[in-house]
Amino acid sequence: MRVLAIDTALAACSAAILDTSQGGILASESTPMLRGHAEALMPLLARVMKASGIAFRELDRVVVTTGPGSFTGLRVGIAAARGFGVATGLPVVGVSTLSAYAAPYLGADDNGPVVAAIDARHHNVYLQVFAPDGRTLIAPRLAALNEAVLAASDAASSIVGSAAQMVAGSLPVAAPAPVTVDASDAPDIGWVAQIGAVAPDTKSPPKPQYLRAPAAQPQNAASLPRR
């Protein structure tokens, strides 16, 4: 299977081409950025496609991160992936950013849980906790920092995601030391591609997984009366 993977959910604009028959990533590029994904994505995709030697008609699937993450960034990546799907007829599959962060550490020999935490600001995180075999122990949610700290305190665990250092630094002195602390600003695009290659095709386009309401709300109280 040949997969185009796209990630604009957090602090990077990334894309990769995975060919499972050749056993790996043919080409990838990841550019750190907090904003400007919309302007950067298409030129980046063109470079990755050219470097891979694969044409769009030779792809089997498009994969995109669905969040949680930046409201604007998520919309950029998902809109691009869905656009490619409409234009080419390819299936488009969504992958959560929390799963992508956790994937490299699932099935490790330490047998501890994997705590995935993304900084949601104001002492909150987007949180999901996985058992070593990949089962979800705590479903994706917007949580207070102390909930993530409590989850990471129960057993020696791998703590991953943009809030990993924040969680690890708040652990009680008596808590088991983390096995791993990976505070990458964005998930590895290669793992996004690999998860997407084995994910079921839901036959429906991916939707953003925000986990929180937008900060900007309509000002209904100040709306002008209709004539």
C-alpha positions as CSV (number, residue, x, y, z in Angstrom):
1,M,0.0,0.0,0.0
2,R,1.2,3.5,-0.9
3,V,0.1,6.1,1.6
4,L,0.3,9.9,1.6
5,A,0.4,11.2,5.2
6,I,-0.3,14.8,6.2
7,D,0.0,16.5,9.6
8,T,-0.7,20.1,10.3
9,A,-2.4,19.6,13.7
10,L,0.3,21.1,16.0
11,A,3.7,22.9,15.7
12,A,4.8,21.4,12.4
13,C,3.8,21.1,8.8
14,S,4.6,17.5,7.7
15,A,4.1,15.0,4.9
16,A,5.4,11.6,4.1
17,I,5.0,8.8,1.5
18,L,4.9,5.3,2.9
19,D,5.2,2.2,0.6
20,T,4.4,-0.8,2.7
21,S,5.5,-3.2,-0.1
22,Q,9.0,-1.6,0.0
23,G,9.0,-1.6,3.8
24,G,9.3,2.0,4.7
25,I,9.1,5.7,4.1
26,L,10.1,6.8,0.5
27,A,10.2,10.5,1.3
28,S,9.2,12.8,4.1
29,E,9.6,16.4,5.2
30,S,8.6,18.2,8.5
31,T,9.0,21.9,9.0
32,P,8.5,23.3,12.5
33,M,5.9,26.1,12.6
34,L,3.2,27.5,14.8
35,R,1.3,29.2,12.1
36,G,1.4,29.5,8.3
37,H,0.5,25.9,7.6
38,A,-2.0,26.9,4.8
39,E,0.8,28.6,2.8
40,A,3.4,26.0,3.5
41,L,1.5,22.7,2.9
42,M,1.1,22.6,-0.8
43,P,4.7,23.4,-1.7
44,L,5.8,20.9,0.9
45,L,3.5,18.2,-0.5
46,A,4.9,18.9,-4.0
47,R,8.5,18.4,-2.8
48,V,7.7,15.2,-1.0
49,M,5.8,13.7,-3.9
50,K,8.6,14.6,-6.2
51,A,11.2,13.1,-3.9
52,S,9.2,9.9,-3.6
53,G,9.0,9.3,-7.3
54,I,5.3,8.5,-6.8
55,A,2.5,10.1,-8.8
56,F,-0.9,10.8,-7.2
57,R,-2.5,8.2,-9.4
58,E,-0.2,5.6,-7.8
59,L,-1.3,6.2,-4.3
60,D,-3.8,3.9,-2.4
61,R,-4.8,6.1,0.5
62,V,-4.5,9.6,2.0
63,V,-4.0,9.9,5.8
64,V,-4.3,13.0,7.9
65,T,-4.1,13.9,11.6
66,T,-7.5,14.8,13.0
67,G,-6.4,16.3,16.4
68,P,-6.6,17.3,19.0
69,G,-4.6,20.3,18.1
70,S,-4.8,23.8,16.7
71,F,-8.2,24.7,15.3
72,T,-6.7,26.4,12.2
73,G,-4.0,23.8,11.6
74,L,-6.5,20.9,11.8
75,R,-8.7,22.5,9.2
76,V,-5.8,23.1,6.8
77,G,-4.6,19.5,6.8
78,I,-8.1,17.9,6.8
79,A,-9.3,20.2,4.0
80,A,-6.3,19.3,1.9
81,A,-6.7,15.6,2.5
82,R,-10.4,15.6,1.7
83,G,-9.7,17.7,-1.4
84,F,-7.2,15.1,-2.6
85,G,-9.8,12.4,-1.9
86,V,-12.5,14.1,-3.9
87,A,-10.1,14.8,-6.8
88,T,-8.6,11.3,-7.0
89,G,-11.3,9.0,-5.5
90,L,-8.8,7.8,-2.9
91,P,-10.0,6.9,0.6
92,V,-9.1,9.4,3.3
93,V,-8.3,8.1,6.8
94,G,-8.0,10.1,10.0
95,V,-5.4,9.4,12.7
96,S,-5.5,11.1,16.1
97,T,-2.5,13.0,17.2
98,L,-2.6,11.3,20.6
99,S,-2.4,7.9,19.0
100,A,0.4,9.0,16.7
101,Y,2.4,10.3,19.7
102,A,1.9,7.0,21.6
103,A,2.5,4.6,18.7
104,P,6.3,4.3,18.9
105,Y,6.1,3.3,22.6
106,L,3.3,0.8,22.5
107,G,4.3,-2.9,22.9
108,A,7.6,-1.9,24.5
109,D,9.2,-4.4,26.9
110,D,8.7,-2.2,30.0
111,N,4.9,-3.1,30.0
112,G,4.0,0.3,31.5
113,P,1.2,2.5,30.2
114,V,1.7,5.3,27.7
115,V,0.4,8.7,28.8
116,A,-0.1,11.0,25.8
117,A,-0.6,14.6,26.7
118,I,-0.8,17.7,24.4
119,D,-0.5,21.2,25.9
120,A,-4.0,22.8,25.9
121,R,-2.8,25.8,27.9
122,H,-4.1,27.2,31.2
123,H,-2.9,24.1,33.0
124,N,-5.0,21.8,30.8
125,V,-3.9,19.0,28.5
126,Y,-5.5,16.9,25.8
127,L,-5.1,13.5,27.4
128,Q,-5.3,9.8,26.4
129,V,-3.7,6.9,28.3
130,F,-2.9,3.6,26.5
131,A,-2.2,0.1,27.9
132,P,1.0,-1.4,26.4
133,D,-1.0,-3.5,24.0
134,G,-2.7,-0.3,22.6
135,R,-6.0,-0.5,24.4
136,T,-7.3,2.8,25.7
137,L,-7.3,3.1,29.5
138,I,-8.4,6.7,29.6
139,A,-10.4,8.0,26.6
140,P,-9.3,11.2,24.8
141,R,-10.4,14.2,26.7
142,L,-9.6,17.7,27.8
143,A,-8.2,17.3,31.3
144,A,-6.6,19.3,34.0
145,L,-2.9,18.9,34.3
146,N,-3.3,17.1,37.7
147,E,-5.4,14.4,36.0
148,A,-2.5,13.7,33.6
149,V,-0.1,13.7,36.5
150,L,-2.2,11.3,38.5
151,A,-2.4,8.9,35.5
152,A,1.3,9.0,35.1
153,S,1.9,8.4,38.8
154,D,0.2,5.0,39.0
155,A,3.0,3.1,37.4
156,A,6.3,3.7,35.6
157,S,5.0,5.0,32.3
158,S,6.1,6.6,29.0
159,I,4.9,10.2,28.9
160,V,4.7,11.6,25.4
161,G,3.4,14.7,23.6
162,S,4.0,18.4,23.7
163,A,3.0,18.5,27.4
164,A,5.1,15.5,28.4
165,Q,7.8,17.6,30.2
166,M,5.1,19.6,32.0
167,V,3.5,16.3,33.2
168,A,6.8,14.7,34.2
169,G,8.0,17.8,36.0
170,S,4.8,17.8,38.1
171,L,5.1,14.2,39.3
172,P,5.2,13.6,43.1
173,V,8.6,12.7,44.4
174,A,7.4,9.3,45.5
175,A,6.0,8.5,42.0
176,P,7.8,5.9,39.8
177,A,10.2,7.5,37.5
178,P,9.0,7.7,33.9
179,V,10.4,5.2,31.5
180,T,10.5,7.8,28.7
181,V,9.7,11.5,28.4
182,D,9.2,12.5,24.8
183,A,8.1,16.2,24.5
184,S,8.2,16.5,20.7
185,D,6.2,19.4,19.4
186,A,4.5,17.2,16.8
187,P,4.1,13.5,16.2
188,D,6.5,11.7,13.9
189,I,4.9,11.8,10.4
190,G,6.3,8.4,9.7
191,W,4.2,6.9,12.5
192,V,1.2,8.8,11.2
193,A,1.6,7.1,7.9
194,Q,2.1,3.7,9.4
195,I,-1.0,3.9,11.6
196,G,-3.0,5.2,8.7
197,A,-1.9,2.3,6.5
198,V,-3.5,-0.2,8.8
199,A,-6.5,1.8,10.0
200,P,-9.9,0.7,8.7
201,D,-11.5,2.7,5.9
202,T,-14.6,4.1,7.4
203,K,-16.0,5.3,4.0
204,S,-16.7,8.7,5.6
205,P,-14.4,11.7,5.4
206,P,-12.3,12.4,8.6
207,K,-13.5,15.2,10.9
208,P,-11.5,17.3,13.4
209,Q,-11.3,16.0,16.9
210,Y,-11.2,19.3,18.8
211,L,-12.1,18.0,22.3
212,R,-13.0,21.6,23.3
213,A,-15.2,24.3,22.1
214,P,-13.7,27.2,20.2
215,A,-12.6,30.2,22.2
216,A,-14.4,32.6,19.9
217,Q,-18.2,32.5,20.3
218,P,-20.9,34.4,18.4
219,Q,-21.9,37.5,20.3
220,N,-25.7,36.9,20.2
221,A,-26.3,39.4,23.0
222,A,-24.8,42.2,20.9
223,S,-26.4,41.3,17.6
224,L,-28.3,43.9,15.7
225,P,-32.0,43.5,15.3
226,R,-33.2,42.4,11.9
227,R,-35.3,44.7,9.9
